[in-house]
Amino acid sequence: MVYCCQPATRENPVPFDTGSTEVKAAWRILTETDTPAIRSRYYVVKNAQVFDVAAGKCLKKDIALVGFHIVTKTPDRPQWIWSTFEQIDNVPGLTTEPKPPSDVPLSFNDINKPQTLDPARMPPPVSTTNPPVANPAPMQVVRKQKILDDTMAMNRAYWELPEIKGTVWQNYMLVSTQWPTKISPEQPANDGAPFPTRGSEIANTTTETYFQFDGGSCMVCHQFSNKEGRDFVMFVTMDAFRPSVPAPADLFSEKIAGGKLFQTEPSSIAADPMVKSLVEFFQASREK
């Protein structure tokens, strides 16, 4: 995912160009338990640079694509068109969603344990007081709302296309698409009046695991960014924080959405292991 930081404010909005596309992806680290048969069901990036908490540096590991968002800004939809996708082996389906073969385990669900998702167990954000751990306790992930029937019909039609059938992409499905209905004026105050308005069916189990309960949605959430002049996808300019600064208790509070939380002078981040590892990676790449 690539962002371009721009000096945007609600008084001086800086929109992205028409035709801009953002892709945000979720990945699962593959291990020795992932057999060739399991790996063949995923889009895999081999020897990806993955930050290892225990080692304190980036290590080369194979990763599998498990979920992603694609948003595109078009002439007729300046508030972007929002689509979210998942790999079909993530969690159990509720109705017409496909099931993996019996010898292929689900990525984020243990079928032998209670099929519940407890929002009270939502982990707090990573911060200096809650650093990442090498082996976090696994969470039981379930889909709370079924994927709509017309969406699954669209998936089945695409799976039959010659460009898709028999390829790894036959194991990925559209969860939902959302788009604006009020496209004018293009400004921070206009959230686009998104359709569909409901939020539960839009949630991606890999990236909005615990947001399957509320009435939020892609555009409702990203309006926090748009109302500050950052054209919906510019979360990084107001929500990114340095490791030496305590993480916010509520990532969606008005205080943060107003961009006021991180106006104080931040401390040095030179000693942060993630930053050091990135510096080492880019230095090594330049020397090759």
N, C-alpha and C positions, 0 to 999 in steps of 0.2 A: 504494500500500500504506500503510495507516494503522495505527500502533501506539499503544497507550496504555501509557505507562511506569508500572509499579506497583511498590511497595516489597515485592517478593516474595522470599522466601528458602525454603530447604527446611524451616526451622522454622516459617515463616509463609507458606505457599503462598497465592497469590491466583489462583484460577481465573477464566477467562472465563465469562460467562453462557452457559447452554445456548441454542443458536440462533445463536451468534457465527459469523461467516464471515470468513475471511481470503483475499484474492486477491493473489498475487504474480506480476508480469508481466515478461516480457522483450520488448524492443523493438529493432527495426532502423531506423536512420536512413535515410530514403529520399533518393536523389540524382537527378540529371538522367538517369542511366542507367535509372532505374525508369520505364518507359513506362506510359501509362494502362492498358494490358492487364495489366501486372504489378501495378500498384497495386490494380486491381480484385479481386485475389485475396486481399487482406488487409483486416483491420479497421484503418483508418488514423485517427490523430489528427493533425489539421492544426494547424500553428503551435504545437506543444508547446514548452515551455521546456526546452531541452536544454543542459547545460553543455558549452561548447566549450573544450577544453583550450588550443588555440592562442590563442583570443581572451581567455581568462581570465574569461569571463562567460557567462551563459545567452543563447542565441540561439533564435529561433523556427525550428523545423524540423518537417517532416512525419515521423511515425514509424509503423512498421507493427508490429503485434502478431505475434510469432513463437513465443511460448510462455507458458504461465501455469500456476500451481497454484491450485486452489480447495480449501480445507479448511473443514469445517463441524463444529461441536460439536453433537451431538444428545443427547437424553435416553438413548438406548440405546448411544451411542458417545461417552462423555465424553472419551476420548482422541482424538477427532476422526476424521472420515473424510477421507482424503487422495487427491486426484485430480490428475493432471498431464496437460496437453494441449500439442500442438504444431501449428504450421502445416505443411501437408503438403509444402511446397516447401523445407523446411530442409535436408535431407540425403537421399541416395538411400535408398529402401526396400530391405529385405532379401528380403522374400517377397511378402506380399499388400498391403503398404502402397502407397497410390496414388502415381502419378508425375505431375509437372506436364507440361503440353504441351511439345513439343520447343523452342518458341521462348521458354520461360520458364526463366531460370537458377535454380539452387539458391542459397539465401541463404548457406550456410556450407560449401559443398563445390564443388570444382573437379573435374569428372568427367575432365578431361584429366591429372590428377596422381594419384600413387599413393593408393589408397584405404586409408590407414592413419591411426591415431590413436595417437600416441606419448605415453604418460603422462609420460615424462621431459621433455617439452617444456611441461608445464603451467606457465603463467606464475606468478611469485610474486605475492603480494597487493600491491596498491597501497599505498604508504607514503611517508614523507618521503625514504627512500633509494631508492625505486622509484616515482617519480611517474608519472602517466599521460602518454602521449605522443599527439601529434596524429594520427599515422598509424602505428599499430602494425602489425607484420608480420602478415599474415593467417595463420590457422590452418586446416588441413584437418580438418574435422569429419566423422565418420562415425558411424553407429549400430552399436554392437557387438553388440547382441542384438535379435532380431526382436521386434516387438510380438506378443503372444500371439494365437493364432487366434480365441479366443472374444472377445477385446477388439476385434479388427478386425471380427468379425461384428456386435458391438454398434455400432461406428462406422457400418457400412454401413446398419444399420437406422435409425439416427438421421439419416443423410444423406438417407434417403428420406422423412422426415417432411415434411409440407407447410410447416411453420414453418421448416425448414432448407433444403430442396431449392431450389436456384436462388439462395440467398443467399451472402454471403461466408463464413458459418459452415460451409458444405459443404467448405471448404478447411482445416478444423481437425479434429484427431482426438484422441481419448483415447489416451494412452500406457499408463496403468495406474491402478488404484485400490488403496489399501491401507486396512485398518481394524483396530481392536483386537478381540481375541477374549477378553481378560481385562479386563473393564471395572470390576471392583471389587477393592480399594477405589480410589477416585480420589485418588491421592496421588503425590508425587514419586518414590517408589520403584517405582511400577507403570508399566512401559513399555507396557502394553496387550497384550503378546504379539501383535505384529502379524501379519496375514495379507494377502497372501502374504509369506513370510519372505525369499525371494530378493530381491536388490537390483538386479541388472543390468537386468532387464526393466523396472524401474520408472524408471530414469534418463531424464531429459529432456535431449536433446542441447544445448539452449540454456542450461540452468541447471545441469546436472550433467555437463557435457561430459566431464570427466576422471574422473568417478566411476562410469563404466560398467564398471569392472574389479573392484571390490571387492564385498563382501557387504553393504554398507550399504543403507539404504532411507530413505524419508521419516521413518518413526517412529523408526527406529534413530538417525538423525542428530539429530532434534529431541528425543530423550530427553536429550541433553546439556543442553537448556534445561529440560525438565520436572523433571529430578532436582534442579535448584536452585530448584524451587517456582514456575517461570514458565509452567506450563501449555503446554508444547510450542512455542508460536509466539513466545515472548518472547525471541528471540535478541538483540534490540536492547539490552536492559538489561545484557547482560554482554559482548557482542562488539563493540559500537560503540566506536570509539576516535577520539580527536582527532588531526588531522593532525600535530600537533607531537610526538605520542608514537609511537615506532617501532612498526611493525606486527608482530604475532606471526609467528614463523617457521612455526608449525603452528596453523592455525585450529581444529583439533579436538583439541588436546592437553588432558590432564587439568588442566593449570594454568589454561587459559582456561575450560574447562568448569566448573571450580570457582569461577570468578568472582574470581580473586585477582590477575589480571594488571594491572588498571587501578584499583587501590585507591590508588595514589599520587596526589598532587595534580597534576592536568594543567596544562599551560601555556595561555596565552591563545590563542584561535583567531580573534581578530578580524581578523588579517591573512590568513587563509586565503581564497584567491580563490573557492572554492566557497561558503563561508559569506557572503562579501561579495555575491556574485551573488544568493544567495537573499534576503538582506536587501533588496537593491535591488528584486528582483522583488515581494516582499510590500509594500514601501513604495509602489511604483508602483501595485499593485493597490488599495491602500487609498485612494490619491489619486484614483482614477477615480470 
